[in-house]
Amino acid sequence: MAMQPAEIEALIKAALPDAQVTIEDLAGDGDHYAATVISESFRGINRVRQHQIVYAALQGRMGGVLHALALQTSVPPEEPRP
């Protein structure tokens, strides 16, 4: 059974409530997605750990229900100081 983009987004936002999440279905098959996740929670955390946090949010669905997820993570840009 394939996952819907809204389900992936909901799982990520449950773990990272401040996250801006964009999901793109790469193959139209519900198994291959690209996700961009921007969260202040990632500030000061290396990219590998950021990805681990997102994969943990998917609660074991990676490699099963969700076959492939191309993942990009980042922190939001800092606001300019007056």
FIMAR-988270 format. One record per residue (C-alpha): x, y, z. Coordinates in steps of 0.25 Angstrom, whole numbers, padded with zeros to 4 digits, always signed. Layout:
BEGIN
XYZ;...
//
This chain:
BEGIN
+0000+0000+0000;+0006+0013-0004;+0007+0025+0005;+0000+0039+0001;+0008+0052+0002;-0001+0057+0013;+0002+0045+0022;+0017+0047+0020;+0015+0062+0023;+0007+0059+0035;+0017+0049+0041;+0028+0059+0040;+0020+0071+0045;+0016+0062+0057;+0031+0061+0061;+0035+0075+0056;+0023+0084+0058;+0030+0096+0053;+0035+0090+0040;+0032+0095+0026;+0030+0082+0018;+0029+0080+0003;+0026+0066-0002;+0028+0063-0017;+0024+0049-0023;+0035+0046-0032;+0030+0034-0040;+0015+0035-0038;+0014+0022-0031;+0013+0026-0017;+0026+0020-0013;+0037+0030-0018;+0036+0043-0012;+0045+0056-0010;+0044+0063+0003;+0049+0077+0007;+0048+0080+0022;+0052+0093+0028;+0052+0094+0043;+0058+0103+0054;+0060+0090+0061;+0071+0086+0052;+0079+0098+0056;+0093+0094+0061;+0091+0079+0057;+0099+0073+0045;+0092+0068+0033;+0093+0053+0036;+0086+0055+0049;+0075+0064+0043;+0072+0053+0033;+0071+0043+0045;+0061+0052+0052;+0052+0052+0039;+0054+0037+0037;+0050+0034+0051;+0038+0043+0049;+0033+0033+0039;+0032+0022+0049;+0038+0011+0042;+0031+0013+0029;+0044+0015+0021;+0048+0003+0013;+0034-0003+0015;+0022+0005+0011;+0031+0016+0007;+0041+0011-0003;+0050+0023-0006;+0051+0037+0000;+0060+0048-0006;+0062+0057+0006;+0067+0071+0007;+0067+0078+0021;+0071+0092+0025;+0069+0103+0036;+0061+0115+0032;+0069+0127+0029;+0072+0136+0040;+0064+0149+0041;+0073+0161+0039;+0076+0169+0051;+0072+0184+0052;
//
